[in-house]
Amino acid sequence: MDKVDVHVHVFAKLSDEYPRSVSGLAPADKEATAEQLLRAMDAADVAKTVLIDMGGIRIEEHRYVTHCVQKWPDRFTATGLVEADDPDPATRLKELVEATGIEGIRIGDLGDPNATCVEDLKAYPLFQCANELGININIYTGSANIDSVEMLAAAFPNLNISLDHLGVMPSTPSVVDRWGRPRFEDESLPPATYPRVLDMARFPNVYIKVSGEYAFSKKPWPYEDMKPMVEEVYQAYGPERMMWCTDSPWILEEPGYQKLVDLLDVHLPSISKDEKDKIMGGTALKIWFKKGN
């Protein structure tokens, strides 16, 4: 079974050719290229990767991930960004899919966390459009939005929804550490919302990404304090809805790409080969790399 890394960021240095937003994680002069990623993938025998765009919401800010997918279509597919605050988010999403060929979007701002009706969430039109287009949704949001996540998952049972980074919905701010990685040093483990994240396994359309351990753990690799959470995810979701990923490039320097490939063997040492194959790629291939198939 091919290994599939379902959560990786790539970006070029800021330029006219590849415009993008800048941040503490991705300053203008920093790059994380596809070529660099491919070298790490090849060394670790990883066949495919889902590129998670972080360059901005404009179509032109998706140029680099689009270039990567077009140049290496057998290795990469991608997600994009659309703001729920857009005056016409559904039209923006349709335009983005047509222009770039993305297979999903990532979203964090879902709307008023106190909303009691799913149609009142400003993200609702985006989910509705994604459902019509048959593309995937990745959610990475704060803990205050857990009610909204549940409502959206229930409202769109045929829409594949992935919870990023073990479903952790941070309640504390992140910092950039000395390796240039996002870190949530004050986040409790497990978070207070975690029982509800595990309970969301009742929605057959909700998947969970096994990633982000480095960002939340209080310990160095192999992040032993994250192991109980991974075990709970396994018990709740099973390998059929778990997808392994590295969150490269943040882990390339510390602890290194191969260490993330090996991490599942540490956190779930007793699972069968078939179960491991599903988590490491089989489950991902059920919902990604569908363009042209």
Buried (B, 14 or more C-beta within 10 A) or exposed (E): EBBBBBBBBBBBBBEEEBBBBBEEBBEEEBBBBBEBBBEBBEEBEBBBBBBBBBBBBBBBBBBBBBBBBEEBEEBBBBBBBBBBEBEEBBEBBBEBBEBBBBBBBBBBBBBEBEBEEBEEBBBBBBBBBBBEBEBBBBBBBBBBBBBBBBBBBBBBEEBBBBBBBBBBBBBEEBEBBEEBBBBBEEBEBBBEBBEBBBEBBEBEBBBBBBBBBBBBBEEEBBBBEBBEBBEBBBEBBBBEBBBBBBBBBBBBEBBBBBBBBBBBEBBBEEBEEEBBBBBBBBBBBBBBBEEEE
